[in-house]
Amino acid sequence: MNELLQVGWTWSPSVVIGFTVWTLLYIRLCRTRHTPLGQQVLFHLGTLVGLLALVSPLDELGDEYLFSAHMVQHLLLMFVTAPLWLIGTPGWLFDRSVPQGLEHLVRKLTEPVAAFVVFVVVLYVWHIPAVYNIAQESETTHIFEHLTFIGAAIIGWRPVIGAETSRFPMPGPPLRMLYLFLLALPCTALAAALTFAHVPLYPFYVDAPHIFGLNALQDQNLGGLFMWLPTHIILLSAMGITFLKWFADVGRQPEWDPPKLDRPGGHSSTNKIPELGV
């Protein structure tokens, strides 16, 4: 518990400067063209969540004491910050942010299959014990890890979230819901492996000071649960919102008006479909 009392905020210059530049650039671009206030609020909320994940005591807890705290940090970056940034980015800004020379590459990367692979591969690679330990021991690698988490999350969420443009079309609602369902499967598999493991997989936390009465295995199991439940809540919520929006869009479509057939003599009548059983 004494170690916990010493945990504080980690105002890393790279994080503070990076998020500040990111925010100022967004504000400046939004001034050049109308952007709904709601979108701007959601974008800045995503930035705030990402900043808190990286500079609050959660960062030091994950770096020095708890695997579960590190999982919460990564989930905030991948499942909160990234989708909020996409929701808060209007279509014209998304188009403008992609250089003409990279349009083909970005379009290919944000197609469902490629986006799925990028998201899952990055998520799994950084949870390989040997790779995870390298990131814990090297600050440069750790920063790169966070950047890849955010980048892969933006790519992975793009097929289902964000403004659709002529340059970057999105799949229809049924495919989006299928995508979200399939995305939950590898998240479940990884979470289950962490939750039901019988031995600690990450030596770094075996040697770390134990706080909250958790040993390394209990901490790892808790981290698996943090990955399991919140990710499913977010993915299922996204599926539900997608379905409701699709249902509402279908309901707003005009009803079919049967054509009128002109009869000889200048009279016209509606082509009625006879009722069955009459």
N, C-alpha and C positions, 0 to 999 in steps of 0.2 A: 504493500500500500504506500510505502514511502516513495517508491519510484513513481507512482501515479501522481503524487502531489508535486513532483518536479516536472511533470509534463506540461508544456506550454505551447504557445503558438509559434509556428516556424515560418517566419516571413522570408522565404527564399526569394532573393532578387529575381531569379529567372522566372518564377511563378508570378510575382507581383508585376514585373515589367511586361511579361507576356500577356497577362489578362488585361492590363491597362491599355496596351496598344490595341489589343483585340476589341475592346469596348469602344475606344475612341474612333477606331476605323469604322465600326458599325454605325456609330452615331453620325459621323461625317457623311457616310454614304446614304443614310436614311434622310438626311436633309436635302439631298439632291432630288428626291422623288417621294411622293406621299407614301407613307407606311402606316398602317393602322396602329393605333396606340397599344391595342391588345397584343399584337405581334411583338412590338418592341418590349413590352413588359415581360413577356415569356422568354424572349431572348436574353434579357438582362437577368432574369431569374435563373436561367440555366448557367449563366456566367457566375452568378453569386454562389450557386450550389457547387460548381466546380472549384471556385476559389476557396470556399470553406473546406471542401474535401482535402485540399492540398496544403492549407496553411493552418487549419485549426488543430487542436490537440489530437484529433483523429489521425493526423499524419504521423506524429511521433509515436503514438500508441501502436500503429501498424508497423512502423520502422524498427521499433525497439522491443516491443512487448507482446503484442497480440496479432496472430494471424487473422482472427475474426475481424479486427478493426481494419486490417488491410483489405479484406474482402468488402467491407462496407464502403471503403474509399473507392475501390474499383467499380462497385455497383453504382455509386453516385455519378461517376464519370461516364459510364457506358449506358446506363439505363435512365438517367435523369438529365444530366447536362447535354449530352449529344442530341437526344430527341427534342429537347426544348429549343436548342439552337436551330434545328431544322424547322420546327414549327414557327419560330420567330423570324425566319428568313423568307421574305417575299420572293415570288418567282423571278421578278426582274433583277433582284440582287443576286440570286443564285446563278442566273445566266451571266451576269456581269462579272461574277467572281471566278468564272471558269474561262481561262484564255482559249482563244480559237484553236490554237495548236494542240490543246489537251482535251478538246471536246470529245473526240472519239474514245480516248482512254477513259475519261470520266463516265461516259455513257455506258461503256462496257463494264466498268467496275460497279456501277450502280444497278445493273440488271440483277434480277433476283438470285440467279444461281451464283454469279460471281460475288455479289454482296454477302450472301450466306456463307460462302467459303471463306472470304476474308475475315468476317466477324468470328466465325468458329475457330479458324486456325490461330488467329491472334490470341483469342481467349485461352485456348488449350496450350499453346506453346509457352506462354508466360506462367502457366501453372505446372509445367514440368519441374520437379524438384531441383534439378541441377541448374536450369535456367533461372528459376525463381531465386535461388541462392546467389547467383551472379548479380542479379538486379539489386539484391539487398546489400551486397558488399561494395557495389560501385555506384556512386551518385550519378555519374553520366549515364550509365545503363538504366538506372532507375528513372531518370527523366525521360529517356527514350521509351521506356516501357509505358509511362503515362501518356506520352504523345501517340504511341501506336494504339493504345486502348481507345483514346478519344477519336483518332482517325478511323479505326476499324468500326467503331460504333456509329460514326456519322455515315460511313458507307453502308453498314449493315441495316441502319434504320431508314435510309433513303428510299428503298422500294415501297415503303408503307407510310412514310410521314414526309410532309413538306409540300411545297407548291409545285404543281405540275406545269411544265412549260413545253413549248413546241420543240425546243432543243433537247429536253430531257423528260420524255413522257414516263408515266408510271403505269404499272399493271392495274387491271380492274379490281374492284373490291373483293370478289371471290378469291382471286389469286393472292391478294394481300392477306386475307385471313388465313389461307393455307400456309403462306410464308411464315406468319407469326406462330402458327401451331407447330410447324416444323422447327422453327428457331428455338422453341421451348425444349425440344428433345435433347440436343447436346448440352444445353444448360442443366437439364435434369440429370443427365448422366454424370457430368462433372460434379454437380452438387451431391449426388448420391455417393460417389466415390469418396468424397471428403467427409460426408456425414457418417457413413458406416464403416470407415476405415478402422482397423483394430490397432494400428501402429501409427505414430507420427510420421508424416511424409516429408516434413521440412525440418532438417536438423537445426536450422537457424533458430527456430523457436523452442527447440528442446533446451538449448543453452541459454535462452533469454530469461530474464527475471519473470517469475510467475506472479501475476496479480489477479485480483478478484477471486482468488481461490481456484483458478483454472490451471490444470496442467496442460502440457503441449497437446495431448490427444483430445482433451475436452475442448480446448480452444479451437482446434482444427475441426472437430465435429460441429461446433457452433458456427464456424465460418461457412461450413457446407450448408447449414440451415439458412443462414443469411443469404446465401446465393440461391437457395431453392425457393423459399417462399416469396420474397420481394420480386424476384424476376418473373415468377408466374403471375403474381398479382398485376404487374405492369403489362406483361404480354397479353394476358387475358383481357385486361381493361382496354388495351389497344384493339384487340379483336372485337370486343363489344362496341366500341366507339365506331369502328369501321363498318360494322354491320348496321348500326343505327343510322349512320350517315347515308349508307347505301339505300336503306329502306326509306329514309326521308326523301332522297333524291328520286327514287322510283315513284313515290307518292305524289311528287310535284309535277310529274310528267302529265301532259294533257291526255284525257281519255280519248279512245279511238272513236272517231265519228264516221259511221258507215257512209259510203258514197251514195249520192242521189242519182238515180237513172232517169234520163229524160225519156218520156213516152211520146209516141206520135201525137200530134195535135197540140204540142206546147205544154202539156201537163207533165209534172214530175212528181215522183213519190219516193219515199225512203225504201231502200232494199231491206226488208225485214227478214230476219232469220226465223223460220217457223219453230214454235215451241215443240219440244219432244213430248209425245204421248197425247197430243191434242188432235 
